[in-house]
């Protein structure tokens, strides 16, 4: 499957540089090893895409409900997924 997601500039650049090889996302969508994750850089200041994108192959998906970065309601509904890619 090919999945497109927004990515803010700072983490996007870290992914481009190879320093960041994972992503933490709300697990409100299905993602599996072998999927292609298309990250499109999103500028929250202008509320628009920058035109940059990068494709990564998903190698691992771990899910958990033990984090506190999102609202309790969303965590209880979806849990989390940590996505590793190459």
PDB file with one MODEL, atoms N, CA, C and O in Angstrom:
MODEL        1
ATOM      1  N   UNK A   1       0.850  -1.176   0.000  1.00  0.00           N
ATOM      2  CA  UNK A   1       0.000   0.000   0.000  1.00  0.00           C
ATOM      3  C   UNK A   1       0.896   1.240   0.000  1.00  0.00           C
ATOM      4  O   UNK A   1       1.993   1.221   0.559  1.00  0.00           O
ATOM      5  N   UNK A   2       0.433   2.287  -0.614  1.00  0.00           N
ATOM      6  CA  UNK A   2       1.119   3.580  -0.654  1.00  0.00           C
ATOM      7  C   UNK A   2       0.313   4.551   0.209  1.00  0.00           C
ATOM      8  O   UNK A   2      -0.879   4.756  -0.022  1.00  0.00           O
ATOM      9  N   UNK A   3       0.976   5.147   1.210  1.00  0.00           N
ATOM     10  CA  UNK A   3       0.295   5.998   2.185  1.00  0.00           C
ATOM     11  C   UNK A   3       0.960   7.370   2.200  1.00  0.00           C
ATOM     12  O   UNK A   3       2.179   7.463   2.350  1.00  0.00           O
ATOM     13  N   UNK A   4       0.176   8.432   2.048  1.00  0.00           N
ATOM     14  CA  UNK A   4       0.709   9.797   2.099  1.00  0.00           C
ATOM     15  C   UNK A   4       0.341  10.443   3.427  1.00  0.00           C
ATOM     16  O   UNK A   4      -0.803  10.368   3.875  1.00  0.00           O
ATOM     17  N   UNK A   5       1.345  11.087   4.057  1.00  0.00           N
ATOM     18  CA  UNK A   5       1.135  11.778   5.322  1.00  0.00           C
ATOM     19  C   UNK A   5       1.893  13.096   5.330  1.00  0.00           C
ATOM     20  O   UNK A   5       2.928  13.241   4.681  1.00  0.00           O
ATOM     21  N   UNK A   6       1.353  14.058   6.084  1.00  0.00           N
ATOM     22  CA  UNK A   6       2.035  15.338   6.294  1.00  0.00           C
ATOM     23  C   UNK A   6       3.214  15.130   7.234  1.00  0.00           C
ATOM     24  O   UNK A   6       3.191  14.244   8.088  1.00  0.00           O
ATOM     25  N   UNK A   7       4.232  15.947   7.072  1.00  0.00           N
ATOM     26  CA  UNK A   7       5.391  15.926   7.966  1.00  0.00           C
ATOM     27  C   UNK A   7       5.885  17.361   8.124  1.00  0.00           C
ATOM     28  O   UNK A   7       6.166  18.031   7.131  1.00  0.00           O
ATOM     29  N   UNK A   8       5.991  17.828   9.341  1.00  0.00           N
ATOM     30  CA  UNK A   8       6.442  19.192   9.588  1.00  0.00           C
ATOM     31  C   UNK A   8       7.914  19.345   9.223  1.00  0.00           C
ATOM     32  O   UNK A   8       8.639  18.351   9.193  1.00  0.00           O
ATOM     33  N   UNK A   9       8.374  20.561   8.944  1.00  0.00           N
ATOM     34  CA  UNK A   9       9.723  20.795   8.419  1.00  0.00           C
ATOM     35  C   UNK A   9      10.882  20.217   9.235  1.00  0.00           C
ATOM     36  O   UNK A   9      11.781  19.603   8.661  1.00  0.00           O
ATOM     37  N   UNK A  10      10.885  20.397  10.550  1.00  0.00           N
ATOM     38  CA  UNK A  10      12.030  19.929  11.337  1.00  0.00           C
ATOM     39  C   UNK A  10      12.199  18.410  11.273  1.00  0.00           C
ATOM     40  O   UNK A  10      13.289  17.940  10.946  1.00  0.00           O
ATOM     41  N   UNK A  11      11.152  17.622  11.577  1.00  0.00           N
ATOM     42  CA  UNK A  11      11.344  16.176  11.458  1.00  0.00           C
ATOM     43  C   UNK A  11      11.565  15.736  10.008  1.00  0.00           C
ATOM     44  O   UNK A  11      12.293  14.774   9.762  1.00  0.00           O
ATOM     45  N   UNK A  12      10.949  16.423   9.055  1.00  0.00           N
ATOM     46  CA  UNK A  12      11.145  16.086   7.638  1.00  0.00           C
ATOM     47  C   UNK A  12      12.626  16.191   7.281  1.00  0.00           C
ATOM     48  O   UNK A  12      13.177  15.290   6.648  1.00  0.00           O
ATOM     49  N   UNK A  13      13.271  17.287   7.684  1.00  0.00           N
ATOM     50  CA  UNK A  13      14.681  17.481   7.374  1.00  0.00           C
ATOM     51  C   UNK A  13      15.543  16.405   8.028  1.00  0.00           C
ATOM     52  O   UNK A  13      16.500  15.925   7.419  1.00  0.00           O
ATOM     53  N   UNK A  14      15.212  16.020   9.265  1.00  0.00           N
ATOM     54  CA  UNK A  14      15.957  14.965   9.956  1.00  0.00           C
ATOM     55  C   UNK A  14      15.827  13.635   9.216  1.00  0.00           C
ATOM     56  O   UNK A  14      16.775  12.852   9.174  1.00  0.00           O
ATOM     57  N   UNK A  15      14.671  13.382   8.640  1.00  0.00           N
ATOM     58  CA  UNK A  15      14.468  12.164   7.855  1.00  0.00           C
ATOM     59  C   UNK A  15      15.292  12.225   6.575  1.00  0.00           C
ATOM     60  O   UNK A  15      15.938  11.247   6.198  1.00  0.00           O
ATOM     61  N   UNK A  16      15.268  13.379   5.908  1.00  0.00           N
ATOM     62  CA  UNK A  16      16.060  13.567   4.687  1.00  0.00           C
ATOM     63  C   UNK A  16      17.542  13.322   4.976  1.00  0.00           C
ATOM     64  O   UNK A  16      18.231  12.685   4.178  1.00  0.00           O
ATOM     65  N   UNK A  17      18.033  13.821   6.106  1.00  0.00           N
ATOM     66  CA  UNK A  17      19.439  13.679   6.486  1.00  0.00           C
ATOM     67  C   UNK A  17      19.798  12.265   6.941  1.00  0.00           C
ATOM     68  O   UNK A  17      20.977  11.923   7.038  1.00  0.00           O
ATOM     69  N   UNK A  18      18.788  11.448   7.217  1.00  0.00           N
ATOM     70  CA  UNK A  18      19.033  10.084   7.673  1.00  0.00           C
ATOM     71  C   UNK A  18      19.151   9.952   9.176  1.00  0.00           C
ATOM     72  O   UNK A  18      19.383   8.855   9.683  1.00  0.00           O
ATOM     73  N   UNK A  19      18.995  11.052   9.899  1.00  0.00           N
ATOM     74  CA  UNK A  19      19.109  11.027  11.356  1.00  0.00           C
ATOM     75  C   UNK A  19      17.865  10.442  12.023  1.00  0.00           C
ATOM     76  O   UNK A  19      17.958   9.884  13.116  1.00  0.00           O
ATOM     77  N   UNK A  20      16.711  10.563  11.382  1.00  0.00           N
ATOM     78  CA  UNK A  20      15.448  10.079  11.928  1.00  0.00           C
ATOM     79  C   UNK A  20      14.936   8.961  11.034  1.00  0.00           C
ATOM     80  O   UNK A  20      14.648   9.178   9.857  1.00  0.00           O
ATOM     81  N   UNK A  21      14.824   7.762  11.600  1.00  0.00           N
ATOM     82  CA  UNK A  21      14.422   6.591  10.811  1.00  0.00           C
ATOM     83  C   UNK A  21      13.147   5.943  11.345  1.00  0.00           C
ATOM     84  O   UNK A  21      12.899   4.760  11.115  1.00  0.00           O
ATOM     85  N   UNK A  22      12.351   6.719  12.048  1.00  0.00           N
ATOM     86  CA  UNK A  22      11.100   6.228  12.614  1.00  0.00           C
ATOM     87  C   UNK A  22      10.101   7.382  12.643  1.00  0.00           C
ATOM     88  O   UNK A  22      10.457   8.535  12.399  1.00  0.00           O
ATOM     89  N   UNK A  23       8.853   7.053  12.944  1.00  0.00           N
ATOM     90  CA  UNK A  23       7.858   8.102  13.119  1.00  0.00           C
ATOM     91  C   UNK A  23       6.835   7.629  14.126  1.00  0.00           C
ATOM     92  O   UNK A  23       6.456   6.458  14.126  1.00  0.00           O
ATOM     93  N   UNK A  24       6.384   8.525  14.981  1.00  0.00           N
ATOM     94  CA  UNK A  24       5.328   8.237  15.942  1.00  0.00           C
ATOM     95  C   UNK A  24       4.064   8.905  15.426  1.00  0.00           C
ATOM     96  O   UNK A  24       4.020  10.121  15.239  1.00  0.00           O
ATOM     97  N   UNK A  25       3.050   8.104  15.202  1.00  0.00           N
ATOM     98  CA  UNK A  25       1.786   8.610  14.656  1.00  0.00           C
ATOM     99  C   UNK A  25       0.622   8.056  15.449  1.00  0.00           C
ATOM    100  O   UNK A  25       0.708   6.969  16.020  1.00  0.00           O
ATOM    101  N   UNK A  26      -0.457   8.802  15.480  1.00  0.00           N
ATOM    102  CA  UNK A  26      -1.694   8.292  16.021  1.00  0.00           C
ATOM    103  C   UNK A  26      -2.122   7.118  15.146  1.00  0.00           C
ATOM    104  O   UNK A  26      -2.092   7.216  13.919  1.00  0.00           O
ATOM    105  N   UNK A  27      -2.515   6.025  15.759  1.00  0.00           N
ATOM    106  CA  UNK A  27      -2.836   4.804  15.010  1.00  0.00           C
ATOM    107  C   UNK A  27      -4.276   4.811  14.513  1.00  0.00           C
ATOM    108  O   UNK A  27      -5.014   3.848  14.721  1.00  0.00           O
ATOM    109  N   UNK A  28      -4.673   5.898  13.857  1.00  0.00           N
ATOM    110  CA  UNK A  28      -6.037   6.003  13.326  1.00  0.00           C
ATOM    111  C   UNK A  28      -6.094   5.620  11.848  1.00  0.00           C
ATOM    112  O   UNK A  28      -7.059   5.938  11.152  1.00  0.00           O
ATOM    113  N   UNK A  29      -5.056   4.937  11.377  1.00  0.00           N
ATOM    114  CA  UNK A  29      -4.995   4.452   9.998  1.00  0.00           C
ATOM    115  C   UNK A  29      -4.128   3.200   9.982  1.00  0.00           C
ATOM    116  O   UNK A  29      -3.292   3.010  10.866  1.00  0.00           O
ATOM    117  N   UNK A  30      -4.320   2.357   8.996  1.00  0.00           N
ATOM    118  CA  UNK A  30      -3.598   1.084   8.904  1.00  0.00           C
ATOM    119  C   UNK A  30      -2.270   1.263   8.197  1.00  0.00           C
ATOM    120  O   UNK A  30      -2.189   1.944   7.174  1.00  0.00           O
ATOM    121  N   UNK A  31      -1.236   0.655   8.736  1.00  0.00           N
ATOM    122  CA  UNK A  31       0.107   0.715   8.174  1.00  0.00           C
ATOM    123  C   UNK A  31       0.792  -0.609   8.471  1.00  0.00           C
ATOM    124  O   UNK A  31       0.721  -1.103   9.597  1.00  0.00           O
ATOM    125  N   UNK A  32       1.457  -1.193   7.473  1.00  0.00           N
ATOM    126  CA  UNK A  32       2.090  -2.495   7.638  1.00  0.00           C
ATOM    127  C   UNK A  32       3.474  -2.510   7.013  1.00  0.00           C
ATOM    128  O   UNK A  32       3.749  -1.732   6.100  1.00  0.00           O
ATOM    129  N   UNK A  33       4.359  -3.395   7.497  1.00  0.00           N
ATOM    130  CA  UNK A  33       5.660  -3.543   6.863  1.00  0.00           C
ATOM    131  C   UNK A  33       5.498  -3.809   5.363  1.00  0.00           C
ATOM    132  O   UNK A  33       4.631  -4.573   4.940  1.00  0.00           O
ATOM    133  N   UNK A  34       6.350  -3.162   4.579  1.00  0.00           N
ATOM    134  CA  UNK A  34       6.269  -3.289   3.128  1.00  0.00           C
ATOM    135  C   UNK A  34       5.517  -2.150   2.471  1.00  0.00           C
ATOM    136  O   UNK A  34       5.680  -1.911   1.274  1.00  0.00           O
ATOM    137  N   UNK A  35       4.688  -1.437   3.240  1.00  0.00           N
ATOM    138  CA  UNK A  35       3.978  -0.278   2.692  1.00  0.00           C
ATOM    139  C   UNK A  35       4.976   0.820   2.351  1.00  0.00           C
ATOM    140  O   UNK A  35       6.060   0.883   2.931  1.00  0.00           O
ATOM    141  N   UNK A  36       4.614   1.676   1.419  1.00  0.00           N
ATOM    142  CA  UNK A  36       5.431   2.837   1.075  1.00  0.00           C
ATOM    143  C   UNK A  36       4.812   4.052   1.764  1.00  0.00           C
ATOM    144  O   UNK A  36       3.655   4.393   1.519  1.00  0.00           O
ATOM    145  N   UNK A  37       5.590   4.696   2.623  1.00  0.00           N
ATOM    146  CA  UNK A  37       5.140   5.891   3.331  1.00  0.00           C
ATOM    147  C   UNK A  37       5.690   7.103   2.589  1.00  0.00           C
ATOM    148  O   UNK A  37       6.903   7.300   2.513  1.00  0.00           O
ATOM    149  N   UNK A  38       4.790   7.907   2.048  1.00  0.00           N
ATOM    150  CA  UNK A  38       5.171   9.126   1.337  1.00  0.00           C
ATOM    151  C   UNK A  38       4.964  10.278   2.307  1.00  0.00           C
ATOM    152  O   UNK A  38       3.833  10.620   2.650  1.00  0.00           O
ATOM    153  N   UNK A  39       6.064  10.872   2.746  1.00  0.00           N
ATOM    154  CA  UNK A  39       6.001  12.005   3.672  1.00  0.00           C
ATOM    155  C   UNK A  39       6.107  13.284   2.871  1.00  0.00           C
ATOM    156  O   UNK A  39       7.080  13.502   2.149  1.00  0.00           O
ATOM    157  N   UNK A  40       5.091  14.131   3.005  1.00  0.00           N
ATOM    158  CA  UNK A  40       5.055  15.410   2.296  1.00  0.00           C
ATOM    159  C   UNK A  40       5.269  16.519   3.311  1.00  0.00           C
ATOM    160  O   UNK A  40       4.529  16.634   4.288  1.00  0.00           O
ATOM    161  N   UNK A  41       6.285  17.330   3.071  1.00  0.00           N
ATOM    162  CA  UNK A  41       6.605  18.400   4.012  1.00  0.00           C
ATOM    163  C   UNK A  41       5.468  19.425   4.054  1.00  0.00           C
ATOM    164  O   UNK A  41       5.023  19.931   3.025  1.00  0.00           O
ATOM    165  N   UNK A  42       5.018  19.710   5.266  1.00  0.00           N
ATOM    166  CA  UNK A  42       3.899  20.625   5.521  1.00  0.00           C
ATOM    167  C   UNK A  42       4.387  21.762   6.401  1.00  0.00           C
ATOM    168  O   UNK A  42       4.970  21.527   7.459  1.00  0.00           O
ATOM    169  N   UNK A  43       4.153  22.979   5.974  1.00  0.00           N
ATOM    170  CA  UNK A  43       4.547  24.144   6.763  1.00  0.00           C
ATOM    171  C   UNK A  43       3.343  24.598   7.583  1.00  0.00           C
ATOM    172  O   UNK A  43       2.376  25.106   7.017  1.00  0.00           O
ATOM    173  N   UNK A  44       3.382  24.423   8.917  1.00  0.00           N
ATOM    174  CA  UNK A  44       2.237  24.810   9.735  1.00  0.00           C
ATOM    175  C   UNK A  44       2.015  26.320   9.777  1.00  0.00           C
ATOM    176  O   UNK A  44       0.910  26.764  10.087  1.00  0.00           O
ATOM    177  N   UNK A  45       3.032  27.111   9.475  1.00  0.00           N
ATOM    178  CA  UNK A  45       2.875  28.569   9.476  1.00  0.00           C
ATOM    179  C   UNK A  45       2.039  29.032   8.287  1.00  0.00           C
ATOM    180  O   UNK A  45       1.154  29.877   8.425  1.00  0.00           O
ATOM    181  N   UNK A  46       2.332  28.466   7.114  1.00  0.00           N
ATOM    182  CA  UNK A  46       1.594  28.867   5.904  1.00  0.00           C
ATOM    183  C   UNK A  46       0.404  27.953   5.640  1.00  0.00           C
ATOM    184  O   UNK A  46      -0.428  28.227   4.775  1.00  0.00           O
ATOM    185  N   UNK A  47       0.337  26.861   6.401  1.00  0.00           N
ATOM    186  CA  UNK A  47      -0.723  25.860   6.238  1.00  0.00           C
ATOM    187  C   UNK A  47      -0.788  25.348   4.802  1.00  0.00           C
ATOM    188  O   UNK A  47      -1.851  25.254   4.188  1.00  0.00           O
ATOM    189  N   UNK A  48       0.416  25.018   4.292  1.00  0.00           N
ATOM    190  CA  UNK A  48       0.485  24.493   2.926  1.00  0.00           C
ATOM    191  C   UNK A  48       1.698  23.574   2.788  1.00  0.00           C
ATOM    192  O   UNK A  48       2.638  23.619   3.581  1.00  0.00           O
ATOM    193  N   UNK A  49       1.639  22.749   1.762  1.00  0.00           N
ATOM    194  CA  UNK A  49       2.770  21.872   1.465  1.00  0.00           C
ATOM    195  C   UNK A  49       3.895  22.688   0.849  1.00  0.00           C
ATOM    196  O   UNK A  49       3.650  23.657   0.130  1.00  0.00           O
ATOM    197  N   UNK A  50       5.132  22.289   1.138  1.00  0.00           N
ATOM    198  CA  UNK A  50       6.291  23.018   0.614  1.00  0.00           C
ATOM    199  C   UNK A  50       6.680  22.548  -0.784  1.00  0.00           C
ATOM    200  O   UNK A  50       7.401  23.248  -1.494  1.00  0.00           O
ATOM    201  N   UNK A  51       6.216  21.386  -1.178  1.00  0.00           N
ATOM    202  CA  UNK A  51       6.593  20.799  -2.463  1.00  0.00           C
ATOM    203  C   UNK A  51       7.615  19.688  -2.319  1.00  0.00           C
ATOM    204  O   UNK A  51       7.860  18.940  -3.266  1.00  0.00           O
ATOM    205  N   UNK A  52       8.218  19.572  -1.127  1.00  0.00           N
ATOM    206  CA  UNK A  52       9.183  18.494  -0.905  1.00  0.00           C
ATOM    207  C   UNK A  52       8.466  17.253  -0.389  1.00  0.00           C
ATOM    208  O   UNK A  52       7.525  17.348   0.399  1.00  0.00           O
ATOM    209  N   UNK A  53       8.920  16.097  -0.840  1.00  0.00           N
ATOM    210  CA  UNK A  53       8.390  14.839  -0.328  1.00  0.00           C
ATOM    211  C   UNK A  53       9.502  13.804  -0.356  1.00  0.00           C
ATOM    212  O   UNK A  53      10.497  13.955  -1.065  1.00  0.00           O
ATOM    213  N   UNK A  54       9.316  12.759   0.422  1.00  0.00           N
ATOM    214  CA  UNK A  54      10.275  11.665   0.471  1.00  0.00           C
ATOM    215  C   UNK A  54       9.494  10.373   0.673  1.00  0.00           C
ATOM    216  O   UNK A  54       8.498  10.347   1.396  1.00  0.00           O
ATOM    217  N   UNK A  55       9.951   9.305   0.031  1.00  0.00           N
ATOM    218  CA  UNK A  55       9.297   8.007   0.156  1.00  0.00           C
ATOM    219  C   UNK A  55      10.168   7.087   0.990  1.00  0.00           C
ATOM    220  O   UNK A  55      11.384   7.031   0.810  1.00  0.00           O
ATOM    221  N   UNK A  56       9.534   6.365   1.906  1.00  0.00           N
ATOM    222  CA  UNK A  56      10.222   5.415   2.771  1.00  0.00           C
ATOM    223  C   UNK A  56       9.440   4.111   2.796  1.00  0.00           C
ATOM    224  O   UNK A  56       8.209   4.114   2.775  1.00  0.00           O
ATOM    225  N   UNK A  57      10.157   3.004   2.841  1.00  0.00           N
ATOM    226  CA  UNK A  57       9.508   1.698   2.945  1.00  0.00           C
ATOM    227  C   UNK A  57       9.366   1.365   4.425  1.00  0.00           C
ATOM    228  O   UNK A  57      10.345   1.414   5.169  1.00  0.00           O
ATOM    229  N   UNK A  58       8.163   1.029   4.854  1.00  0.00           N
ATOM    230  CA  UNK A  58       7.899   0.687   6.243  1.00  0.00           C
ATOM    231  C   UNK A  58       8.523  -0.679   6.529  1.00  0.00           C
ATOM    232  O   UNK A  58       8.268  -1.648   5.814  1.00  0.00           O
ATOM    233  N   UNK A  59       9.346  -0.746   7.582  1.00  0.00           N
ATOM    234  CA  UNK A  59       9.992  -1.998   7.954  1.00  0.00           C
ATOM    235  C   UNK A  59       9.424  -2.596   9.238  1.00  0.00           C
ATOM    236  O   UNK A  59       9.574  -3.792   9.486  1.00  0.00           O
ATOM    237  N   UNK A  60       8.775  -1.770  10.051  1.00  0.00           N
ATOM    238  CA  UNK A  60       8.253  -2.246  11.330  1.00  0.00           C
ATOM    239  C   UNK A  60       7.152  -1.298  11.794  1.00  0.00           C
ATOM    240  O   UNK A  60       7.250  -0.087  11.601  1.00  0.00           O
ATOM    241  N   UNK A  61       6.104  -1.847  12.404  1.00  0.00           N
ATOM    242  CA  UNK A  61       5.044  -1.040  13.015  1.00  0.00           C
ATOM    243  C   UNK A  61       4.789  -1.608  14.404  1.00  0.00           C
ATOM    244  O   UNK A  61       4.376  -2.759  14.543  1.00  0.00           O
ATOM    245  N   UNK A  62       5.036  -0.800  15.435  1.00  0.00           N
ATOM    246  CA  UNK A  62       4.741  -1.190  16.814  1.00  0.00           C
ATOM    247  C   UNK A  62       3.627  -0.299  17.323  1.00  0.00           C
ATOM    248  O   UNK A  62       3.621   0.904  17.062  1.00  0.00           O
ATOM    249  N   UNK A  63       2.688  -0.879  18.047  1.00  0.00           N
ATOM    250  CA  UNK A  63       1.564  -0.084  18.541  1.00  0.00           C
ATOM    251  C   UNK A  63       1.506  -0.137  20.062  1.00  0.00           C
ATOM    252  O   UNK A  63       1.847  -1.154  20.667  1.00  0.00           O
ATOM    253  N   UNK A  64       1.070   0.968  20.681  1.00  0.00           N
ATOM    254  CA  UNK A  64       0.991   1.060  22.129  1.00  0.00           C
ATOM    255  C   UNK A  64      -0.028   2.125  22.511  1.00  0.00           C
ATOM    256  O   UNK A  64      -0.287   3.059  21.752  1.00  0.00           O
ATOM    257  N   UNK A  65      -0.590   1.970  23.680  1.00  0.00           N
ATOM    258  CA  UNK A  65      -1.496   2.987  24.217  1.00  0.00           C
ATOM    259  C   UNK A  65      -0.902   3.636  25.468  1.00  0.00           C
ATOM    260  O   UNK A  65      -1.623   4.277  26.231  1.00  0.00           O
ATOM    261  N   UNK A  66       0.407   3.475  25.683  1.00  0.00           N
ATOM    262  CA  UNK A  66       1.049   3.923  26.914  1.00  0.00           C
ATOM    263  C   UNK A  66       1.727   5.289  26.830  1.00  0.00           C
ATOM    264  O   UNK A  66       2.499   5.616  27.732  1.00  0.00           O
ATOM    265  N   UNK A  67       1.490   6.094  25.819  1.00  0.00           N
ATOM    266  CA  UNK A  67       2.122   7.398  25.671  1.00  0.00           C
ATOM    267  C   UNK A  67       1.131   8.506  26.048  1.00  0.00           C
ATOM    268  O   UNK A  67      -0.073   8.264  26.138  1.00  0.00           O
ATOM    269  N   UNK A  68       1.650   9.728  26.268  1.00  0.00           N
ATOM    270  CA  UNK A  68       0.780  10.827  26.706  1.00  0.00           C
ATOM    271  C   UNK A  68       0.898  12.061  25.811  1.00  0.00           C
ATOM    272  O   UNK A  68       0.654  13.172  26.282  1.00  0.00           O
ATOM    273  N   UNK A  69       1.262  11.904  24.544  1.00  0.00           N
ATOM    274  CA  UNK A  69       1.452  13.053  23.652  1.00  0.00           C
ATOM    275  C   UNK A  69       0.178  13.490  22.943  1.00  0.00           C
ATOM    276  O   UNK A  69       0.124  14.590  22.393  1.00  0.00           O
ATOM    277  N   UNK A  70      -0.831  12.656  22.948  1.00  0.00           N
ATOM    278  CA  UNK A  70      -2.071  12.966  22.255  1.00  0.00           C
ATOM    279  C   UNK A  70      -3.219  12.983  23.266  1.00  0.00           C
ATOM    280  O   UNK A  70      -3.040  12.596  24.420  1.00  0.00           O
ATOM    281  N   UNK A  71      -4.373  13.425  22.836  1.00  0.00           N
ATOM    282  CA  UNK A  71      -5.504  13.482  23.764  1.00  0.00           C
ATOM    283  C   UNK A  71      -5.865  12.081  24.252  1.00  0.00           C
ATOM    284  O   UNK A  71      -5.715  11.098  23.526  1.00  0.00           O
ATOM    285  N   UNK A  72      -6.336  12.009  25.479  1.00  0.00           N
ATOM    286  CA  UNK A  72      -6.704  10.726  26.081  1.00  0.00           C
ATOM    287  C   UNK A  72      -7.762  10.020  25.244  1.00  0.00           C
ATOM    288  O   UNK A  72      -7.720   8.801  25.076  1.00  0.00           O
ATOM    289  N   UNK A  73      -8.705  10.790  24.721  1.00  0.00           N
ATOM    290  CA  UNK A  73      -9.771  10.207  23.913  1.00  0.00           C
ATOM    291  C   UNK A  73      -9.224   9.542  22.651  1.00  0.00           C
ATOM    292  O   UNK A  73      -9.614   8.424  22.315  1.00  0.00           O
ATOM    293  N   UNK A  74      -8.319  10.232  21.953  1.00  0.00           N
ATOM    294  CA  UNK A  74      -7.739   9.666  20.736  1.00  0.00           C
ATOM    295  C   UNK A  74      -6.868   8.453  21.050  1.00  0.00           C
ATOM    296  O   UNK A  74      -6.885   7.470  20.309  1.00  0.00           O
ATOM    297  N   UNK A  75      -6.109   8.515  22.139  1.00  0.00           N
ATOM    298  CA  UNK A  75      -5.269   7.384  22.520  1.00  0.00           C
ATOM    299  C   UNK A  75      -6.140   6.178  22.847  1.00  0.00           C
ATOM    300  O   UNK A  75      -5.847   5.062  22.419  1.00  0.00           O
ATOM    301  N   UNK A  76      -7.201   6.401  23.600  1.00  0.00           N
ATOM    302  CA  UNK A  76      -8.094   5.290  23.940  1.00  0.00           C
ATOM    303  C   UNK A  76      -8.779   4.729  22.701  1.00  0.00           C
ATOM    304  O   UNK A  76      -9.025   3.525  22.616  1.00  0.00           O
ATOM    305  N   UNK A  77      -9.081   5.580  21.758  1.00  0.00           N
ATOM    306  CA  UNK A  77      -9.762   5.127  20.541  1.00  0.00           C
ATOM    307  C   UNK A  77      -8.814   4.409  19.581  1.00  0.00           C
ATOM    308  O   UNK A  77      -9.164   3.365  19.030  1.00  0.00           O
ATOM    309  N   UNK A  78      -7.594   4.974  19.377  1.00  0.00           N
ATOM    310  CA  UNK A  78      -6.708   4.466  18.328  1.00  0.00           C
ATOM    311  C   UNK A  78      -5.420   3.824  18.820  1.00  0.00           C
ATOM    312  O   UNK A  78      -4.889   2.937  18.151  1.00  0.00           O
ATOM    313  N   UNK A  79      -4.900   4.247  19.974  1.00  0.00           N
ATOM    314  CA  UNK A  79      -3.575   3.817  20.377  1.00  0.00           C
ATOM    315  C   UNK A  79      -2.531   4.543  19.547  1.00  0.00           C
ATOM    316  O   UNK A  79      -2.827   5.564  18.926  1.00  0.00           O
ATOM    317  N   UNK A  80      -1.313   4.022  19.533  1.00  0.00           N
ATOM    318  CA  UNK A  80      -0.219   4.634  18.788  1.00  0.00           C
ATOM    319  C   UNK A  80       0.404   3.630  17.856  1.00  0.00           C
ATOM    320  O   UNK A  80       0.219   2.422  18.003  1.00  0.00           O
ATOM    321  N   UNK A  81       1.146   4.141  16.892  1.00  0.00           N
ATOM    322  CA  UNK A  81       2.001   3.287  16.102  1.00  0.00           C
ATOM    323  C   UNK A  81       3.326   3.998  15.894  1.00  0.00           C
ATOM    324  O   UNK A  81       3.375   5.187  15.577  1.00  0.00           O
ATOM    325  N   UNK A  82       4.385   3.250  16.078  1.00  0.00           N
ATOM    326  CA  UNK A  82       5.723   3.743  15.808  1.00  0.00           C
ATOM    327  C   UNK A  82       6.154   3.077  14.519  1.00  0.00           C
ATOM    328  O   UNK A  82       6.107   1.854  14.390  1.00  0.00           O
ATOM    329  N   UNK A  83       6.568   3.878  13.582  1.00  0.00           N
ATOM    330  CA  UNK A  83       6.863   3.385  12.245  1.00  0.00           C
ATOM    331  C   UNK A  83       8.355   3.515  11.983  1.00  0.00           C
ATOM    332  O   UNK A  83       8.902   4.617  12.026  1.00  0.00           O
ATOM    333  N   UNK A  84       9.011   2.406  11.713  1.00  0.00           N
ATOM    334  CA  UNK A  84      10.422   2.439  11.308  1.00  0.00           C
ATOM    335  C   UNK A  84      10.480   2.308   9.797  1.00  0.00           C
ATOM    336  O   UNK A  84       9.673   1.596   9.199  1.00  0.00           O
ATOM    337  N   UNK A  85      11.434   2.995   9.177  1.00  0.00           N
ATOM    338  CA  UNK A  85      11.529   2.924   7.721  1.00  0.00           C
ATOM    339  C   UNK A  85      12.955   3.005   7.257  1.00  0.00           C
ATOM    340  O   UNK A  85      13.855   3.379   8.009  1.00  0.00           O
ATOM    341  N   UNK A  86      13.155   2.641   5.976  1.00  0.00           N
ATOM    342  CA  UNK A  86      14.481   2.754   5.371  1.00  0.00           C
ATOM    343  C   UNK A  86      14.342   3.436   4.027  1.00  0.00           C
ATOM    344  O   UNK A  86      15.337   3.639   3.332  1.00  0.00           O
TER     345      UNK A  86
ENDMDL
END
